Amino acid sequence: MAAQDSGRVALITGASRGIGYGIAEAFVARGDRVCITGRGEDALKEAVERLGSDRAIAVAGKAHDEAHQEAAVERTMEAFGRIDFLVNNAGTNPVFGPVADLDLDVARKVFETNVVSALGFAQRTWKAWQKENGGAIVNIASVAGLSASPFVGAYGVSKAALVNLTLQLAHEFAPVVRVNAIAPAVVKTRFARALYEGREAETAASYPLGRLGVPEDVGGAAAFLTSDQAGWVTGQTLVVDGGLFLNAGVG
């Protein structure tokens, strides 16, 4: 059951399922209202029904489409009158393998969705509400953006760019808007299933905490970074990885 209305509103991209939905669920649970986006009308409708139609609305479209970005911000402002929080979660990873043979058109698609769309949404929420009223932005990056990633090279490079975009926005939007990123390891979602499907136990065994992530893990981190308790935190990338990077040490 949702908490008492907090009076705050979040726009969360790519949130019909998976990590984005987990974040929306965490925000609604603390009393926020949310606008979620995604490509599928049916999936968004189902997500709104689960979240509660009194707390959630949805706008369908592709994250990199500027008309969609504008429509999502306008619809949120029309429905709720404010956008305190932006979570850039929409992402794509259409190719696996090294970047040496990467089709450059595919590289452009990855960057358009994973980086340029985040900038577009940030620009629009900044102008629509946050510049004058404050708030917070959370960009969902990845541990793939913090080290070499042999199997998801293009994705990792784009997420590294998103981490740097986080730093740039944090610098430019201070002191009124805090901007942080979250870098998850493998989270059990449809998006990531190619990384663990059929070998989950084996994959999880490489994590010191003994399991893969779930959307709620990232939802909790995003709720913290957009809370008053994180009021002195900006320009940071919070690694949520079940201890995976602990295995990078010597020995």
N, C-alpha and C positions, 0 to 999 in steps of 0.2 A: 504493500500500500504506500502511495506517495506521501511524502512529508507535507507539512503545511507550506503553502506557496511562499517561495523565497523572494518573489518579485523580480528574479533575474531570468535572463533568456539566453539560450545558446543556439548557435547555428553549427551543425555538425555535418560535414560532408561524408559521403560514402557510408551511410549509417543505417541502411535497411537490414543489415545483418553483420555478423562478425564483430571486429573490434569497434567499429563505429556504433553499432547497436549497443554493445556493452557500455560504451561511454554515455550514450543517450540514456540508457537505463540507470546508470549511476547518477546522472544529473537530475533526472526526474525523481529518483528516490530521495534526493535531498531537497526537493521542492522547486527545482527550476522548470521552466517551460522550454521546449525545444522545437526547432525546425530541422528536420533531417532531409538529406538529399541522397539521390542514387539514380541509377539508370532505369530501374524497373518499377513501373507504376504499381503492379500487383504486390511486389515485395514491400514497397513503401507503405501501401495501404495496410498490409498485415502488421507491419512494425508499428504504425500509428495506433492500430487497435490494441496491440499488446501494451504499448506505453500509456495509452489513455488519450482519447480524442480531446479531452479537456486540457491536456498538457502538451500535446504534440501535433504538429502539422508536417506536411511533406511537400517537397517540390522535386519533380523528376527532371533529369537531364544529365548531360555529360559534364564532368567537372571542368574540363578545359574549354568548354563553350562559354564565351564571354556573355552571351545573351542569357544563358542559364545562371551564371554567377549573379548577374544583375537582377534576374527574376527572383532568385532565392533570397537575396538581401531585401529586395522590395517587399516580397511576400511576408518575410519575417517582421519587418517594420510595420506593415499594415496590420498584421494579426496581433502583434504583441507590443509594438511601440518602442522597441529597444533591442539591441544586440550586445549583451555584456560580454559574451564569450564566443569565440570562433575556434572550432577544432577542425583543422585540415587533415582529414583522414583518408579521403579518396586517393586511391593509388592503383597502379597497374604494373604487371610484370609479364608481358606477353612472350618473353623469350628466356630460355635457360642456356647457359654456356658462357664462354669467354668473350671479351669485347673485341678480340683481335679479328674475328670474323663477323662482327655485328653489322647488320644492315643499318645504314645511317638513318633511313626513314623510320625504322623501329626505334632507334635511339631518340629521335625527335619526338615520337609519340610518347615514350616513357617520360621524357622531360616535360612535355606539355602537360601531362596529367599529374605527375608527381611533384613538380616544382613550380611551373608557371601558373598552374591553377591555384596553388596555395598563395602565390603572390597576388593573383587577381582577387581572390576572396578577401585577403587581408586589406588590400587597397580599398575595396568597397565597404567593408565593415568599419574601417577607420573613418572613412568620409561620412558614412551614414549615421554613426553613433559614437564610436569609441574616441575619436579625436577630442570631442567636447565633453564626454561623460566618463571616459575611462573604461577599463575592462581587462581582459586577458585573452591571449591567443595560445593555443597548443598545436604544434605541428607533429604529426605522427611520422617519425623517421623510422630507423631500423638499425640493429647492430650491423647489418650489411653495409651501412654507410660509415662505420667506424673502423673498418679493417678491410683487407682484400676479401672478395667473395667470389671464388672460382666458378660457382654454379649460377650465380645471379649477378653477374658483373654489371650489367646496365642498370639494374635496379639499385645496386649498391652505390654506384656513382651518382645516381639521381638523389638518393637519400643523403649522401654526403653533401650535395648541393643544398638540400633542404635544411640540414643542420646549419650550414653557413648562412642561409637565408634567415634562419631563426636569430642568429647573432646580429645580422644587419637590421632586421626589424626591431629587435629588442633595443638596439642603440637608437634608432630613429624615432621609435614610438615612446620612449621613456620621456618623462616620468609617468605619463598617464596610463599607458598600456604595458602590461608585462607580457613578454613573449618567450615561451619555452618550448622544448621538444621532448618527446618520449621516444626512446630507441628500444623497441621490444626485440627479443629473439623470436624463435618460432612459437606462434600462438595457434591453437587448434581452431582453424577457420577453413571455410571452403577455399579462400584465396591461397592459403599456405599448404593445402593438403598434399600437394606434390612433394613437399619436403619431408613428409613423415608417413604418408598413407602406406599401410602394409608393413611398416617397420617402426611403429610408434614407440614400443618398448626399447628397442635398440637406440633410437634417437634420444629418447628421454634419459637413457642411462648416461649420456655425456653431460647432463646437467647436474651440478652438485645438489640442487634441491629435488632431483629425482623425478621431475615431471616437466611436460611442456606447459606453456602458458595457456591461459583461457582468457576470453575477452574481458571478464571481470577484473583480471589483474591490471589491464591497461586502463579500464574504467576507473578503478580506484586511484591510479596515478594521475589521471586527467582531472579527477575531482579534486585532488589535493592541489595540483598546480593552478587551478582556477578558484581556489578557496582563499579566504582571508588569512589562513595560516601560512600561505605561501606569499604573503604580501611583500616580502623582501627578496624574492627569488625571480630573477629574469635573466635571459640569455643563457640558460642552462639546458643541457640534454640529459634527461634522467634515463639511465639504462635500466630496463626491466627485463632481465634475462635469466632468471632462475640460477644465477651464479655462473653462467656459461663462460664469461670472460675470465673467471678465476683459473680456468684450465689453460689459459694462454701463458702462464708463468713457466719458468724454467724448472725442470725436474719431473 
